[in-house]
Amino acid sequence: RIGVGLQILKPSFGNLGETIINALDLQDEPLGMPSYFLLERLTNAAARHSRVLFSGEGGDEFFLGYGSASDWEGGGGPRVNAGPCVPCGPKLPSWMSRWARETVTNTLVGHMFAKADRATAEQGVELRCPLLDWDVVSYARSVPFEILTHGGILKALLKDQLSGWPAGFLERPKIGFTYNLRWLWGMSRYSGLRENIDPRALELFSPFLPGTLRARAVR
């Protein structure tokens, strides 16, 4: 559609336990997001072809791509803790719900940015997010809610740029990673992973764990 070549990459997983431990070692502090590992593997495969990658990170947050349109405005959206929001980008518009404010600040900085940075930087790869350009974000924050979601459509302004594209592409629901990591972990009986659980960690966190997880990891 846009006239560039397409090359499909197939990430390597090798010894799953060893590969996961190596990926975790790239982090400067713990981040418990399964998608981090898959992004690290994808970066590893792409790094053989380029040291600069583009990502769509930020599109859902700044052009309202989660939940329903009504979640983003006023008192809409799931309930969230009423703690402070980490500043991120230009001033937030007054129409944003508490959940929306949490999503475009704390969630973006503490989860999405952290995941993307840790999966790429330690592998010598620069990840660039065009939708997080300051001018683009400033524009998105200045547009009235009714225009951002005209007709109650999520990411309406981004979809407007793709006029003529197949509806199946534009309206496809989120599917996440098709590589089912949880099933693969379970089928291997967590081999190579359960052996790395430090007994001292179990002792430290035992007050917060259900009884079945307080014992040494053997199953």
N, C-alpha and C positions, 0 to 999 in steps of 0.2 A: 504493500500500500504506500509506503513512504520511499521506496526505491533504494533500500539498502539491503546488503546481503544478510542472510540468516544462517547462523551456525549453531546447532544444538549441542550443548555441552552435557556430558554425563559425569557428575562428580564421583570420585573414588571414595569408598568407605573402608576398604581393607579389613583389618582386624577392628571390629566395631569398638570394643572396650578401649583399646589403645588409641584409636583415632579420636574418641570422645575426650579421653584424658588429655591428649595433646591439644585439642581445641580449647578445653577449659584452662589449660596452662597459659593461653594467650591473654586471659583476662587479668586485669590488675585488681579486681575484686569480684566476688560472686555475682552472677546474674542468672537466675533460674528460668530462662526462657528456652524451651526446646527449639524454637525457630532460630535461635542464635547459632546452634550447631549446624543446622542445614545451610544457613547463610555463610558460615565459615567454610563449609565444604564447597559451596558454589563459588565463593571468592577464590578458593584454592584452585579450582578448575579454570576459572576465567583469567587468573593471574598469568597463566602460560601464554596468553594472547595479548594482554594489555595490563598496564599498571594504573590506568585511570578508568573507572567505571561510572556509569550514570545509573541513578536509581529514582524511582517514583516516590521515595520517602517524602512525607509531608502532604501529599495530595489529598488523602482522606481527612487529615486534620484541618487543613486550611480551606478546603472546598466542600466540607461536610459530606463525608463518605461513609460514615458509620450509622447504625441504627436506623431511625426514621427522621424525616425532616423536622418533625415536631420536637424531637429529643433535644435539638440544638437551641431552641428558643425558650425564653422565659423560665418557667418552672418545670420544663420537660426533662426527659432523660432519667436514667437510673439514679438512685440516691447514692451520694458519695460523701466521704468525710469532709467536714467544713474547714479543713486546714488551709494554710496559705498556699498560693500558687507561685511556682518558680517563674520569674519573668522570662518570656520567650517571644522575641519579635516585637512588633509595634503594639500599641495600646489595644486591649481587648475591646470589642464593641459592646455597647450597653445591652443589646438584645440577647446576649449569650446566656444560656442556662448554666447553673453551677456545674453540671456534668460536662458541658461543652468546655468550660474554662479549665476544668481538670484535664480533659483530653488534650487540649492544644498547648498545655504548659507542662504539668508534672508527668503525664503519660508520655508525651513526646520527648521530653528531656531525659527522664529517668529510665525509659524503656526503649523507645525506638532509636533515639540518637545513640544511646549506650550500646545497644545491640549492633547497630550498623558500624560504629567506630571500632568496637572490639573485634568484630569479625573481619575487618579489613586492614586496619592500621598496622597491626603487628605482623601482617603478611606482606608489608611493603606496598599496599594498594591504596590509592586515593579514591574515595567514594564521593561523587558529586551529586547533589540533589537539586536539579534545576527548579523544581517547584518550591524550593525554600529560598530562592533568590529574594533579597530584601525588597526589591521593587514589586515582585509578584505577590509576596506576602502582604506588603503594605496595601496593594490594590485590593486583595481579597478581604482584608480587614475593613476597608472603606466602603465596600459594596453593601447595600441594604440586604437584609435577610430575604426579602421577597424576591430579589433578583438572583441571589445565590442559589435559591431553591425554587425557581419559578415552576409552578405546576406541581410543587411538592416533590421535585426530583432531586435525589442526592447527586452531588458533583455535577450539577446542571451546567455550569459554565465550562467545565472541562469537556463534557459530552457535546456541547455546542460546537467545539472545535473539530469534532469528528463527524461532521455532517456527511452522510452517504456511506458510513461504515455499517457493516451488518449489525442488525439489532441483537443477534446472539452474542456478539462481542461486547457491545455497549452495555447490555443488561445482564450479562452473565453474573450469577451470584458468586460471592467469594468461595473459593475451594481450598485455600491454604496450600500447603505443600502436599503434593500427591504421594510423596515418599513417607510411608507410615512408620515413623521412627518408634513409636510406642509398641507397635506390634513386633517389630524386629528385636527390640530390647527384650520383650517378654518371651519370644520364641527362643532366644539364646539363654534364657534363665538369668539374664543380666551378667553373663560371664564376662570377666574382665572389668566389671564395674563394681559389683558387690564386694570384691576383694579390696577395693580402694577406699571403702568406708572406714575411717579411723575410729577405733573404739572410744577415743577421747571425745570425738564429736558426738557420738551416741550418748555418752555420759553427760555432756554439756547440754544437749538439746532434749534429753529424755523427758523433762517436765512438760514439753510441748508436743510430744509424739504420742500417738495411740500405742497401747500396750504391745501390739504385735510388731511394732517397729523399734522397740527398745532393745531387743535382743540382737546378738551378732547376726549379720546378714549372711544367711546360709541358703535361703530359699529364693 
